[in-house]
Amino acid sequence: MAHTENTEPQEEKEKSFFSVIIHSFFVIPFLIAVFCVLLFTAVHLLTSEQQTVYDFLNDVKVGGATKRWQAAFELSKILANPELIPKDERFVSEMISAFKHSEHDDSRVRQYLALAMGRTGKSEFLTPLTQDIESEKEENLYAIIYALGMLRDKAAVQVLSKYSNHANPRIRSGVVVSLGVIGDYSSKEILKKALNDSEPNVKWGASLSLAHMKDASGKEILAKLLNRKYLSSFAEVDPQEQNQILLAAIEGSAFLEAAELDAEIKELAQADQNMKVRAAAMDYVNKKINKK
């Protein structure tokens, strides 16, 4: 009995001791750490502000090498939203100034700035994008050509036509796509010539651009683009890219009256493996074919 009376207080002391150790060295530091993290997060949320277009433009001008192209990239994303495009004259002048000063900068800065300008749709950017295009680095040409298409200004057609025979197939591809976006009928002959290009992407882009102009000159190529087996014969075209091409071909076909295209789209509506493609094809069938 005496033995029991002596051990129970000792056990209680040991339990109490280990509780203090655990509480002091583990629980309290953990709670302090959690509190610090929560406090830091709260302060950060309260004090940080979302960067504006002008903040990114400033980073493009005076930021470090990495920060400049990243800021230009962020601008190209932000300005894709029409609601976020500044309406004041300052914006246009600062964009033009940044683009001019990017001539000898990292090519990514100039490319993303060109895309940012194009996404605004502002015709004021046509001149700065084209005035030095003849001396432009080749790696920047595609972005500038693509940006000219997004401006949708018919005045760019003459400039774009000069690059329709460029040695670089990527640039030729950019030209036919941009001409299609602009949609000026004066470019049809350039696009028809591109249907015989040695590069598949150029032929595909030309057929789609012509279709949007309600010209069926490229319908044989368009019919191939509606065939997944044909697209699968190009190893560099992955399934996701196949889906995008099929969707674009379905959209382009809506501007034409061609039975062979309707037949291909009916097959896609019935059995294509991708739900988006199948849905777009079914919508085409319901709106166009079933109404005939």
Secondary structure, 3 states (H helix, E strand, C coil): CHHHHHHHHHHHHHHHHHHHHHHHHHHHHHHHHHHHHHHHHHHHHHHCCCCCHHHHHHHHHHCCHHHHHHHHHHHHHHCCCHHHCCCCHHHHHHHHHHHHHCCCCCHHHHHHHHHHHHHHCCHHHHHHHHCCHHHCCHHHHHHHHHHHHHHCCHHHHHHHHCCCCCCCHHHHHHHHHHHHHHCCHHHHHHHHHHCCCCCHHHHHHHHHHHHHCCCHHHHHHHHHHCCHHHHHCCCCCCHHHHHHHHHHHHHHHCCCCCHHHHHHHHHHHHHCCCHHHHHHHHHHHHHHHCCC
